[in-house]
Amino acid sequence: MVTAEALRMRISDIDAQIRAVEERLPAHSVKPPIMLELFALEEARERLLQQLRELGEDH
């Protein structure tokens, strides 16, 4: 079983990855692969947050 602490650590890791991708975003003409990467990370984060909520823990 996944623990709340493990989920929090994974969320923190994904947050760092999201920040890194956002730093790579150009002001104009954003490339689709970068946006797809960002969307995938955000979706993964949401799934983890849902799992955390199901455990009865808030982030």
C-alpha positions as CSV (number, residue, x, y, z in Angstrom):
1,M,0.0,0.0,0.0
2,V,1.2,3.5,-0.8
3,T,1.7,5.8,2.2
4,A,0.6,9.4,2.4
5,E,4.3,10.3,2.9
6,A,5.3,8.6,-0.3
7,L,2.6,10.4,-2.2
8,R,3.6,13.7,-0.8
9,M,7.2,13.0,-1.8
10,R,6.2,12.1,-5.3
11,I,4.0,15.2,-5.6
12,S,6.9,17.4,-4.5
13,D,9.1,15.8,-7.1
14,I,6.4,16.4,-9.8
15,D,6.1,20.0,-8.6
16,A,9.8,20.5,-9.2
17,Q,9.5,18.9,-12.6
18,I,6.6,21.2,-13.5
19,R,8.7,24.3,-12.4
20,A,11.6,23.1,-14.6
21,V,9.3,22.7,-17.6
22,E,7.7,26.1,-17.0
23,E,11.2,27.7,-16.9
24,R,11.8,26.2,-20.4
25,L,8.6,27.8,-21.8
26,P,9.5,30.5,-24.2
27,A,7.4,33.7,-24.0
28,H,6.2,33.1,-27.6
29,S,5.7,30.2,-29.9
30,V,5.5,27.4,-27.3
31,K,6.4,24.1,-28.8
32,P,3.8,21.3,-28.6
33,P,6.2,18.7,-27.0
34,I,6.9,21.1,-24.1
35,M,3.2,21.7,-23.5
36,L,2.5,17.9,-23.7
37,E,5.2,17.3,-21.1
38,L,3.6,20.0,-18.8
39,F,0.1,18.6,-19.3
40,A,1.3,15.0,-18.5
41,L,3.0,16.2,-15.3
42,E,0.0,18.1,-14.2
43,E,-2.2,15.1,-14.8
44,A,0.1,12.9,-12.9
45,R,0.1,15.4,-10.0
46,E,-3.7,15.4,-10.0
47,R,-3.8,11.6,-9.9
48,L,-1.5,11.6,-6.9
49,L,-3.5,14.3,-5.1
50,Q,-6.6,12.2,-5.7
51,Q,-4.9,9.2,-4.1
52,L,-3.8,11.3,-1.2
53,R,-7.5,12.5,-0.7
54,E,-8.6,8.9,-0.8
55,L,-6.2,8.1,2.0
56,G,-7.9,10.9,3.9
57,E,-4.9,13.2,3.7
58,D,-4.8,16.7,2.3
59,H,-1.8,18.2,0.5
